Amino acid sequence: MPFNLKCIFMMIETEDPDFVASWQKVEEALKRLDENQVERLFSMKHASLADFHQALTKELELKAAALESAVVSLKYESKAIMQEILKKQVRNKETS
């Protein structure tokens, strides 16, 4: 990632446990995004912390949709491969 999350957190001087817990959740969410998503998120100007959280949520939803699509595609490919393997096994049994 092009930035250091720990450095950003250390620049914020607070001992508020709620803020610390909230920041830790944000940090974990940012780790789940790819580099382009993080850059897009931090290139935007956010009017408030709530706007930032909303943008972060949108990026996580985009990531989730991409992952779901990849899983569906992989399942389809896996099923096709398994069917091909079964066909070969049947042909091998028939010829032996």
N, C-alpha and C positions, 0 to 999 in steps of 0.2 A: 504494500500500500504506500502511496506517495506521502503519507503523513504518519506521525507517530501519535497514536491515541493517548499513550501515557503522558506525553509532553503536553498535549492539550489539557488533559485532566489536571496535571500538576500546575498549570497556569491559573487554574480556577482555585482560588483560596477559599475553601469552605469546609466546615466540619459538620454541616447539616447532614445527618444520616439519610434523610429522604432523598436529598440531591445526589449523594454518593451512590445510593442504591439505584436511582433512576439513571445516573450516568453509566453505571456498570451494565444495565440492561441495554442502553444505547450502544455501548462498546461491543457487547456480544452480538447485537443485531448487525452492526457494521462489519463484523468479521464474516458474516454470512453472505455479504454482497460481493460481487466481483469488482475489480478495480475501476471499470468504467462507471458502474453504478455509484461507487463512492465518490469518484470525481464529479459526476453529474450532481450528486446530492450537495457536495460542498461548493460547487460553482454557482449554485443558486443563492439568492439573497432571501432569507427567511425573516418575516416581520416579527416572529415570536418563536418561543420554544415550541409552542403548540404547532405552529406551521412546520417547523423542522421535523417534529414527530410525525406529522401527517405525511410529509414528503418521504421520510424514512419508511413509514408503513407502506406507501405506494411502491417504493423500490423493493421492499420485501415481498409484496404481492406479485410484482413482475418476476422476481426470482423464483417464487413458488410456482407460478404458471409455467415458466420455462422448464423447471425441473419436472413438473407433472407431464408436460409434453414429451420430454426426453424419456421418462419412464414408460409412457404409453408406447412410444416408438420402439424402445428396447424390448418391451414385452411382445410386441408384434413380430419383431425380428427373431426373437428367441423362439416364439411359437413356430414360425416358418422354418427355422433351422431344425427344431425338434421333429417337425413333420417330415422334413427331408431325410433326417437320420432314420426315422421309423420306416420310411419307404425303402431306403437302402437295406435295412435289416430284413424286411419282408422279402425283397428281391434276392438277397443272399440266402435266405432259408429256402426259397423256392428253387434256386439253382443248385443247392447242395443236397 
